[in-house]
């Protein structure tokens, strides 16, 4: 078996039972890295040495998947919470088959609603910044 195929097989085995979607993406990523190395006239042994041990790569990739899914879940929870809060403050009533928000009746917006929206925006910014920092640390 060729060294590159052996490396990719070991990597796939070490990835274990993660979703096939992630497994395919990871294997494809390393196939492309090897292909680019060959196109740049690097020896396969040099490329594989630079990549490192397939076990270590698999561990690193699994951690990345966990972090990405964690932050994705956090982001979804924030959006869901925001939607729930928003729906509490925008009670809809139907009149002649036309819906409207209670807050739109008044010229001034409810100060509590404004404060909540402001607070949510700040939390969203903070989480975005935290997510960005986490991604930098992973690199």
C-alpha positions as CSV (number, residue, x, y, z in Angstrom):
1,X,0.0,0.0,0.0
2,X,1.3,3.5,-0.9
3,X,2.4,5.6,2.1
4,X,-0.2,8.3,1.4
5,X,-3.1,5.8,1.2
6,X,-1.8,4.1,4.4
7,X,-1.8,7.5,6.1
8,X,-5.3,8.3,5.0
9,X,-6.6,4.9,6.1
10,X,-5.0,5.2,9.5
11,X,-6.5,8.7,9.8
12,X,-9.9,7.4,8.9
13,X,-9.6,4.5,11.4
14,X,-8.6,6.9,14.2
15,X,-11.5,9.2,13.5
16,X,-13.7,6.4,14.7
17,X,-17.4,6.7,14.6
18,X,-17.9,10.4,13.9
19,X,-20.5,11.5,11.4
20,X,-19.6,10.4,7.9
21,X,-20.1,14.0,6.7
22,X,-17.3,15.2,9.0
23,X,-15.1,12.1,8.2
24,X,-15.4,12.8,4.5
25,X,-14.5,16.5,4.9
26,X,-11.5,15.6,7.0
27,X,-10.2,12.9,4.7
28,X,-10.8,15.2,1.7
29,X,-8.9,18.0,3.4
30,X,-5.8,15.8,3.9
31,X,-6.0,14.3,0.5
32,X,-5.9,17.8,-0.9
33,X,-2.9,18.7,1.3
34,X,-1.0,15.6,0.1
35,X,-2.0,16.4,-3.5
36,X,-0.8,20.0,-3.2
37,X,2.5,18.8,-1.7
38,X,3.1,16.4,-4.6
39,X,2.3,19.1,-7.1
40,X,4.9,21.3,-5.4
41,X,7.4,18.5,-5.9
42,X,7.6,17.5,-2.3
43,X,8.4,13.9,-1.4
44,X,5.5,11.9,0.1
45,X,7.7,11.2,3.2
46,X,8.3,14.9,3.7
47,X,4.6,15.7,3.4
48,X,3.5,13.0,5.8
49,X,6.3,14.0,8.3
50,X,5.0,17.6,8.2
51,X,1.4,16.5,8.8
52,X,2.3,14.3,11.8
53,X,0.8,11.3,13.3
54,X,-2.7,10.3,12.1
55,X,-3.7,9.6,15.7
56,X,-2.8,13.1,16.8
57,X,-4.6,14.6,13.7
58,X,-7.7,12.6,14.5
59,X,-7.7,13.8,18.1
60,X,-7.3,17.4,17.0
61,X,-10.0,17.2,14.3
62,X,-12.5,15.6,16.8
63,X,-11.8,18.5,19.3
64,X,-12.5,21.0,16.5
65,X,-15.8,19.3,15.7
66,X,-16.8,19.4,19.3
67,X,-16.0,23.1,19.7
68,X,-17.7,24.1,16.4
69,X,-20.9,22.2,17.4
70,X,-20.8,23.7,20.9
71,X,-20.6,27.2,19.6
72,X,-23.2,26.5,17.0
73,X,-25.5,25.3,19.7
74,X,-24.8,28.3,21.8
75,X,-25.5,30.6,18.8
76,X,-28.8,28.8,18.1
77,X,-29.8,29.1,21.8
78,X,-29.1,32.8,21.7
79,X,-31.2,33.2,18.6
80,X,-34.0,31.1,20.0
81,X,-34.0,33.1,23.2
82,X,-34.0,36.3,21.4
83,X,-37.0,35.2,19.3
84,X,-38.9,34.1,22.4
85,X,-38.3,37.5,24.1
86,X,-39.2,39.3,20.9
87,X,-42.4,37.4,20.6
88,X,-43.4,38.3,24.2
89,X,-43.1,41.9,23.4
90,X,-44.7,41.9,20.0
91,X,-48.1,40.6,20.8
92,X,-50.1,40.4,17.6
93,X,-53.7,41.1,17.4
94,X,-55.9,40.5,14.4
95,X,-58.3,43.2,13.3
96,X,-60.0,43.0,9.9
97,X,-57.5,40.3,8.9
98,X,-54.6,42.7,9.4
99,X,-52.0,42.0,12.1
100,X,-50.1,44.7,13.9
101,X,-47.8,45.0,16.9
102,X,-49.0,46.7,20.0
103,X,-45.9,48.7,20.2
104,X,-46.6,50.2,16.8
105,X,-49.7,51.9,18.2
106,X,-47.7,54.2,20.4
107,X,-45.2,56.7,19.0
108,X,-42.6,55.8,21.7
109,X,-41.4,52.3,22.2
110,X,-41.6,50.5,25.5
111,X,-38.5,51.3,27.5
112,X,-38.3,47.8,28.9
113,X,-38.4,46.4,25.4
114,X,-35.6,48.8,24.3
115,X,-33.5,47.8,27.3
116,X,-33.9,44.1,26.6
117,X,-33.0,44.6,23.0
118,X,-30.0,46.6,23.9
119,X,-28.9,43.9,26.5
120,X,-29.4,41.1,23.9
121,X,-27.3,43.0,21.3
122,X,-24.5,43.4,23.9
123,X,-24.6,39.7,24.8
124,X,-24.6,38.8,21.1
125,X,-21.6,40.9,20.5
126,X,-19.8,39.4,23.5
127,X,-20.5,35.9,22.3
128,X,-19.4,36.7,18.8
129,X,-16.1,38.0,20.2
130,X,-15.7,35.0,22.4
131,X,-16.3,32.7,19.5
132,X,-13.8,34.5,17.4
133,X,-11.2,34.3,20.3
134,X,-11.9,30.5,20.7
135,X,-11.4,30.0,16.9
136,X,-8.0,31.8,17.1
137,X,-6.9,29.7,20.0
138,X,-7.8,26.5,18.1
139,X,-5.5,27.6,15.2
